[in-house]
Amino acid sequence: MAVTSGEAAAAAGGEAPDAVAGSFAVELEGLERDYGERVALAGISLRLEASSTLAVLGANGAGKSTLLRVLATLLRPHRGRVRVLGATLPEEAVNVRGRIGYIGHEPLLYRDLTGRENLRFHARLHGVGSERVEELLAATGMERRVAQPVAELSKGMSQRLAVARALLADPPLLLLDEPRANLDPAAADLLEPLIGRASGRTRVIVTHDIEAGLAESDIALGLRAGRQAFCEPVGPAEAARVARALFL
């Protein structure tokens, strides 16, 4: 059985988030996903408690982004059991999509629209008012650049808007695929209260930075060729051991 985030907290002498309620934000049992004859994920099992952070680690092509897209309801699981925020996927995906904030490799923004136009469009989809748009533009430091089409923005600026888009509906779960990519240190610090531990949200983070991923997570899932190499609490001091398990 994979270690849960609650067990990790207990082992560290702390109290697990939502320990009394015993709620799990993410539950996977034998998850499998294929692309034709190629197995992308096989036998992935874990439980992540609310307000905890899971770091997903592995080499290119290990299945990290595929796992995130399954949790985001963008891909259907082919076998196994998947529950996200209490909803079984894919059957109940429509009930949970509005409660998930997803940041992938692409910002999911319309390049011909301005930043404000993009956020207002997505806000209408979520039934969110324009005041939330302005709040997030200010929080991400984008209020002075919102009149420009996204096509004219740098990758770092687009990433800031992607964070604002993902947070419009104030989701309890964040699925983050290299969320600090293209950000300079000042921008990364600016966004930390929104997508970091201080946000208080449940987070699943895909990252190639093993040491940083271990430092900000409660448990770490290691993937190797789509299979689960480990799922346990691992500290940054063990980064070298984790790298050997995943890349050698």
FENWOUR-V43464 format. One line per field, one symbol per residue. phi: phi as a letter, one per 40 degrees, with the letter a starting at -180 (. if undefined). psi: psi as a letter, one per 30 degrees, with the letter a starting at -180 (. if undefined). A space follows every 10 residues. Layout:
BEGIN
phi: ???
psi: ???
END
This chain:
BEGIN
phi: .ccccccccc ccgbccdfcc cgcbcbbbbg cbabbgcccc aagcbabbcd gcbbcbbicd gchcccdccc ccgcbcccag bbbbfgbcbc dbdccbdcbb bbbbcbcfbc cccccccccc ccccccgbcc ccdccccccc gbccbccccd dccccccccc cccddccdcf ccbbbbbfcc cgccdccccc cdccbcdccg ccbbbcaccc cccccbbcbb bbbbfgbcca aacbccccdc cccccbbb
psi: kkkleeeeee ffglkkkhee fhkkekkkjh kkkljbfkje kkhkklkklk glkkkjlllk gfgeeeeeee eggfkkkela kkkkhfkkkf egefffefgk jkjaekfhkj fflleeeeee eeeeefhklf eeeeeeeeeg ggffgffkke fflleeeeee eeeeefgegh kfkkjjjifg kgkleeeeee fefegaeffg lkkjkklfje eeeeeglelk kkkjhfljel jlkklffgee eeeefff.
END
